[in-house]
Amino acid sequence: MKATLNIVGGGRLGTTLGALAHASGRYRVGAVLCRERAHAEAAVALIGDGVPLCELAALPPAALTLIAVPDAAIAPVAAQLAAAGVLPAGAVAFHASGAGEASLLAPLAAQGVHCASLHPAFSFADPARARERFAGTLCAFEGDAAAQAPLYAFARAVGGEPFALAPGGKAAYHAALSVASNYLVSLLDLATRVAAEGGVDAGAAARLVGSLMQQTLDNARALGPVAALTGPIARGDDGTVARHLAVLAGEDAVAYRTLGRLTLALASAPDAAQRDRLTALLADQAGTANT
Ligand SMILES: NC(=O)c1ccc[n+]([C@@H]2O[C@H](COP(=O)([O-])OP(=O)(O)OC[C@H]3O[C@@H](n4cnc5c(N)ncnc54)[C@H](OP(=O)(O)O)[C@@H]3O)[C@@H](O)[C@H]2O)c1
């Protein structure tokens, strides 16, 4: 028998997961709820199943309720759902925020609803495109242990690969994603600007840096970070590091030193004397004007 899935928030993520759940043949979409009726109708049309709704109190009974509203609206919507008293004890409610925890749904948990978060590490820019490419997406589960089995089954039915975070692990998980995704872009920009300062024209600098980063990422994923590490710090070449620092200023030098210290911790080749010289070069330079 198909389990019923309600979706509160028929936007990019809600519509995509709803369509994939329907297509799996294992779920029936009960209702799709938005504040604007036209949005709920459009979501139902894209999903191919479900009833469009605007009133929380009208939600039909469902085993799973996905709260797919913007992050800031998750806690208020959970409070409204609890006030409406529509989710029975023993049902599962979950949101898909990367940063927020299951505790955003606390008013529902207080009513005996099994609450969790299930975050797909995926960008749902366009629903049709997202549906085609979602297979194999890692989905981070966190929350009430009683919600784990039904949400793992849901994640697998839509083509995802579920895994569990440690209790309280959501902030570290999201920090890791931010470093991996956002800081990669900042590093690309930093390296491109520094190359341009050395006289490489802007187009060539972007290609030079981008292709080297791509190659290095491939190596690090294939070999692991320690084996993939090359360059002056890995070799213990403090003279080259000093020359780099001579042409870097401000936040660029701060970033170079900070990441350099993390790099030195990974490097196994430098001997004790090289390590000491590198440590001194890469130390924080608090109070100096040019670094
Ligand atoms: N987009 C992504 O790539 C992505 C990736 C991973 C996780 N997520 C997570 O998925 C969740 C949804 O993100 P999204 O990008 O799909 O959002 P979205 O495209 O902006 O859609 C939000 C939906 O929620 C409805 N909504 C907003 N406030 C509401 C309220 N108070 N009550 C009922 N419905 C409401 C909106 O319709 P009305 O305006 O008509 O109410 C809309 O249908 C967020 O928690 C986000 O962090 C998103």
The ligand as an SDF file (V2000), in Angstrom:
LIG
                    3D

 48 52  0  0  0  0  0  0  0  0999 V2000
   16.3530   25.1530   -3.3630 N   0  0  0  0  0  0  0  0  0  0  0  0
   17.3730   24.3770   -3.0230 C   0  0  0  0  0  0  0  0  0  0  0  0
   18.3210   24.2020   -3.8040 O   0  0  0  0  0  0  0  0  0  0  0  0
   17.3980   23.6770   -1.6860 C   0  0  0  0  0  0  0  0  0  0  0  0
   18.4000   22.6900   -1.4500 C   0  0  0  0  0  0  0  0  0  0  0  0
   18.4060   21.9930   -0.2370 C   0  0  0  0  0  0  0  0  0  0  0  0
   17.4800   22.3270    0.7420 C   0  0  0  0  0  0  0  0  0  0  0  0
   16.5250   23.3100    0.4910 N   0  0  0  0  0  0  0  0  0  0  0  0
   15.5690   23.6160    1.5670 C   0  0  0  0  0  0  0  0  0  0  0  0
   14.2550   23.3670    1.0920 O   0  0  0  0  0  0  0  0  0  0  0  0
   13.3350   24.2600    1.7320 C   0  0  0  0  0  0  0  0  0  0  0  0
   12.4890   24.9570    0.6730 C   0  0  0  0  0  0  0  0  0  0  0  0
   13.3540   25.6840   -0.1830 O   0  0  0  0  0  0  0  0  0  0  0  0
   12.9010   26.0340   -1.6880 P   0  0  0  0  0  0  0  0  0  0  0  0
   14.1260   26.5600   -2.3660 O   0  0  0  0  0  0  0  0  0  0  0  0
   12.1480   24.9210   -2.2870 O   0  0  0  0  0  0  0  0  0  0  0  0
   11.9000   27.2620   -1.4130 O   0  0  0  0  0  0  0  0  0  0  0  0
   10.9990   28.0360   -2.4880 P   0  0  0  0  0  0  0  0  0  0  0  0
   11.2850   27.5750   -3.8670 O   0  0  0  0  0  0  0  0  0  0  0  0
   11.1290   29.4830   -2.1560 O   0  0  0  0  0  0  0  0  0  0  0  0
    9.5120   27.5540   -2.1270 O   0  0  0  0  0  0  0  0  0  0  0  0
    8.9200   27.8170   -0.9050 C   0  0  0  0  0  0  0  0  0  0  0  0
    7.4740   27.3620   -0.9890 C   0  0  0  0  0  0  0  0  0  0  0  0
    6.8930   27.5290    0.3040 O   0  0  0  0  0  0  0  0  0  0  0  0
    5.6570   28.2380    0.1960 C   0  0  0  0  0  0  0  0  0  0  0  0
    5.5700   29.0110    1.4370 N   0  0  0  0  0  0  0  0  0  0  0  0
    6.3370   30.0290    1.8480 C   0  0  0  0  0  0  0  0  0  0  0  0
    5.9660   30.4310    3.0910 N   0  0  0  0  0  0  0  0  0  0  0  0
    4.9510   29.6190    3.4450 C   0  0  0  0  0  0  0  0  0  0  0  0
    4.1460   29.5320    4.6030 C   0  0  0  0  0  0  0  0  0  0  0  0
    4.3170   30.3630    5.6420 N   0  0  0  0  0  0  0  0  0  0  0  0
    3.1830   28.5850    4.6470 N   0  0  0  0  0  0  0  0  0  0  0  0
    2.9990   27.7350    3.6070 C   0  0  0  0  0  0  0  0  0  0  0  0
    3.7440   27.7750    2.4730 N   0  0  0  0  0  0  0  0  0  0  0  0
    4.7040   28.7180    2.4000 C   0  0  0  0  0  0  0  0  0  0  0  0
    5.7900   29.0800   -1.0640 C   0  0  0  0  0  0  0  0  0  0  0  0
    4.5260   29.3540   -1.6870 O   0  0  0  0  0  0  0  0  0  0  0  0
    3.6580   30.6300   -1.2300 P   0  0  0  0  0  0  0  0  0  0  0  0
    4.5740   31.8090   -1.3620 O   0  0  0  0  0  0  0  0  0  0  0  0
    2.4980   30.6220   -2.1280 O   0  0  0  0  0  0  0  0  0  0  0  0
    3.2970   30.3580    0.1910 O   0  0  0  0  0  0  0  0  0  0  0  0
    6.6020   28.1390   -1.9570 C   0  0  0  0  0  0  0  0  0  0  0  0
    5.7500   27.2370   -2.6100 O   0  0  0  0  0  0  0  0  0  0  0  0
   14.1850   25.2030    2.5920 C   0  0  0  0  0  0  0  0  0  0  0  0
   14.2250   24.7080    3.9020 O   0  0  0  0  0  0  0  0  0  0  0  0
   15.5650   25.0920    1.9520 C   0  0  0  0  0  0  0  0  0  0  0  0
   16.6230   25.3630    2.8660 O   0  0  0  0  0  0  0  0  0  0  0  0
   16.4620   23.9750   -0.6820 C   0  0  0  0  0  0  0  0  0  0  0  0
  1  2  1  0
  2  3  2  0
  2  4  1  0
  4  5  1  0
  4 48  2  0
  5  6  2  0
  6  7  1  0
  7  8  2  0
  8  9  1  0
  8 48  1  0
  9 10  1  0
  9 46  1  0
 10 11  1  0
 11 12  1  0
 11 44  1  0
 12 13  1  0
 13 14  1  0
 14 15  2  0
 14 16  1  0
 14 17  1  0
 17 18  1  0
 18 19  2  0
 18 20  1  0
 18 21  1  0
 21 22  1  0
 22 23  1  0
 23 24  1  0
 23 42  1  0
 24 25  1  0
 25 26  1  0
 25 36  1  0
 26 27  1  0
 26 35  1  0
 27 28  2  0
 28 29  1  0
 29 30  1  0
 29 35  2  0
 30 31  1  0
 30 32  2  0
 32 33  1  0
 33 34  2  0
 34 35  1  0
 36 37  1  0
 36 42  1  0
 37 38  1  0
 38 39  2  0
 38 40  1  0
 38 41  1  0
 42 43  1  0
 44 45  1  0
 44 46  1  0
 46 47  1  0
M  CHG  2   8   1  16  -1
M  END
$$$$
